Amino acid sequence: MLRNFIKIIAKLFRIFVFATILFVVVAIYFSFKSDRGENLKSVDWLPAEATDISFNKNMVQKAYEFKISENGFLQWAEDNNYTIHELTNKEYAVTLTRYTYGYPDKSQDYNNTVISKFNGYYYKYDNSSGNGGGKWVGYDKDIHKAYYFSSSH
């Protein structure tokens, strides 16, 4: 009887180990799986006015940039409860190129943050857990381009 009990426990342990390994493999796969697009005319998760949309989204990070009018951007920001601040000729925009591994300039050093100098607006939220997560939104008034980046860590 004890021998049968030990066999059952051993079998349950093997099932547990297999399920744990399977879960980890699936979690890692979906963490790195990206949905990408370049120069799209529209997407259903941005305002209808948004054009020339490029993005890279995965389970951890989302980065996109798109053309939109200033009023369209301000309305989108308000709809998403982003408290927008005005910039004047400051270096602040983290652009999409860092996160898409080859868009638009394959020669760029992707280990460094890409900074754009612009006049416009920004919103920044830092995750209070201190893990580096948060959200950044920017808008360049001169070229009518919006930038968005978020990370869960």
C-alpha positions as CSV (number, residue, x, y, z in Angstrom):
1,M,0.0,0.0,0.0
2,L,2.8,2.4,0.8
3,R,4.5,1.5,-2.4
4,N,1.3,2.4,-4.4
5,F,1.1,5.7,-2.5
6,I,4.8,6.5,-3.4
7,K,4.1,5.7,-7.1
8,I,1.1,8.0,-7.1
9,I,3.1,10.8,-5.5
10,A,6.0,10.3,-8.0
11,K,3.6,10.4,-10.9
12,L,1.9,13.6,-9.6
13,F,5.3,15.2,-9.1
14,R,6.3,14.4,-12.7
15,I,3.0,15.9,-14.0
16,F,3.6,19.0,-11.8
17,V,7.2,19.4,-13.1
18,F,6.0,19.0,-16.7
19,A,3.2,21.5,-16.3
20,T,5.5,24.0,-14.7
21,I,8.1,23.7,-17.5
22,L,5.3,24.0,-20.1
23,F,3.9,27.1,-18.4
24,V,7.3,28.8,-18.3
25,V,8.0,28.0,-22.0
26,V,4.6,29.4,-23.1
27,A,5.1,32.5,-20.9
28,I,8.5,33.2,-22.4
29,Y,7.2,32.7,-25.9
30,F,4.4,35.2,-25.4
31,S,6.6,37.7,-23.7
32,F,8.8,38.0,-26.7
33,K,6.2,37.6,-29.4
34,S,5.7,41.0,-31.1
35,D,3.0,42.5,-33.3
36,R,4.6,45.0,-35.6
37,G,3.5,47.3,-38.4
38,E,5.1,50.1,-40.4
39,N,3.5,53.0,-42.2
40,L,0.0,51.8,-41.9
41,K,-3.0,54.0,-42.9
42,S,-5.0,53.1,-39.9
43,V,-5.5,50.8,-36.9
44,D,-8.6,50.2,-34.8
45,W,-6.8,51.2,-31.5
46,L,-5.9,54.8,-32.5
47,P,-8.2,57.7,-33.5
48,A,-9.5,57.5,-37.1
49,E,-7.5,60.6,-37.9
50,A,-4.2,58.9,-37.1
51,T,-2.1,57.9,-40.2
52,D,1.4,56.7,-41.1
53,I,1.3,54.4,-38.1
54,S,4.3,52.3,-37.1
55,F,4.3,50.2,-34.0
56,N,5.8,47.3,-32.0
57,K,3.7,45.7,-29.3
58,N,4.4,42.7,-27.1
59,M,3.3,41.5,-23.7
60,V,5.8,43.8,-21.9
61,Q,6.2,46.9,-24.1
62,K,4.2,48.9,-26.6
63,A,5.8,51.6,-28.8
64,Y,4.1,53.4,-31.6
65,E,4.3,56.7,-33.6
66,F,1.8,58.2,-35.9
67,K,0.8,61.4,-37.7
68,I,-2.2,63.3,-36.3
69,S,-3.2,67.0,-36.0
70,E,-2.5,68.9,-32.8
71,N,-6.2,69.0,-31.9
72,G,-6.5,65.3,-32.7
73,F,-3.6,64.5,-30.4
74,L,-4.9,66.7,-27.6
75,Q,-8.3,65.0,-27.8
76,W,-6.7,61.5,-27.9
77,A,-4.6,62.4,-24.8
78,E,-7.7,63.7,-23.0
79,D,-9.7,60.6,-23.9
80,N,-6.9,58.5,-22.4
81,N,-6.5,60.7,-19.3
82,Y,-3.0,61.8,-20.1
83,T,-2.1,65.0,-18.3
84,I,-0.2,66.8,-21.1
85,H,2.6,69.3,-20.5
86,E,4.1,71.6,-23.1
87,L,7.7,71.3,-24.3
88,T,9.6,74.1,-26.0
89,N,12.7,72.9,-27.8
90,K,13.8,70.3,-25.3
91,E,15.3,66.9,-25.9
92,Y,12.7,64.5,-24.6
93,A,11.2,62.1,-27.2
94,V,12.1,58.5,-27.0
95,T,11.2,57.4,-30.5
96,L,10.0,54.1,-31.8
97,T,13.3,53.2,-33.6
98,R,14.8,51.9,-30.3
99,Y,12.1,49.2,-30.1
100,T,11.5,47.9,-33.6
101,Y,14.9,46.4,-34.4
102,G,15.4,47.9,-37.8
103,Y,12.8,50.6,-38.4
104,P,13.6,52.9,-40.0
105,D,17.4,53.1,-39.9
106,K,19.1,49.6,-39.6
107,S,22.4,51.2,-39.0
108,Q,21.3,52.9,-35.8
109,D,22.7,51.8,-32.4
110,Y,19.7,50.3,-30.7
111,N,21.4,50.0,-27.4
112,N,21.0,53.7,-26.9
113,T,17.9,55.7,-26.5
114,V,17.0,57.7,-29.6
115,I,16.3,61.3,-28.6
116,S,14.5,63.8,-30.8
117,K,14.5,67.5,-30.2
118,F,11.1,69.0,-30.7
119,N,8.5,71.6,-29.7
120,G,5.3,70.0,-28.5
121,Y,3.7,68.1,-25.7
122,Y,4.5,65.2,-23.4
123,Y,3.0,63.0,-20.7
124,K,5.1,60.8,-18.5
125,Y,4.0,58.2,-15.9
126,D,6.6,56.2,-13.9
127,N,5.5,52.9,-12.4
128,S,5.6,53.4,-8.6
129,S,6.9,49.9,-8.1
130,G,10.4,51.1,-9.2
131,N,10.8,48.4,-11.8
132,G,11.3,50.8,-14.7
133,G,7.8,50.5,-16.1
134,G,5.6,53.3,-17.0
135,K,4.2,55.3,-19.9
136,W,5.5,58.1,-22.1
137,V,3.5,60.1,-24.7
138,G,4.8,62.9,-26.8
139,Y,3.8,65.1,-29.7
140,D,5.9,67.1,-32.1
141,K,3.9,70.2,-33.3
142,D,6.2,71.0,-36.2
143,I,5.8,67.6,-38.0
144,H,2.4,66.6,-36.4
145,K,3.7,63.3,-35.1
146,A,2.7,61.6,-31.9
147,Y,4.9,59.1,-30.0
148,Y,3.8,56.5,-27.4
149,F,5.8,54.1,-25.3
150,S,4.7,52.0,-22.3
151,S,6.4,49.2,-20.4
152,S,5.1,47.0,-17.6
153,H,8.8,46.8,-16.4
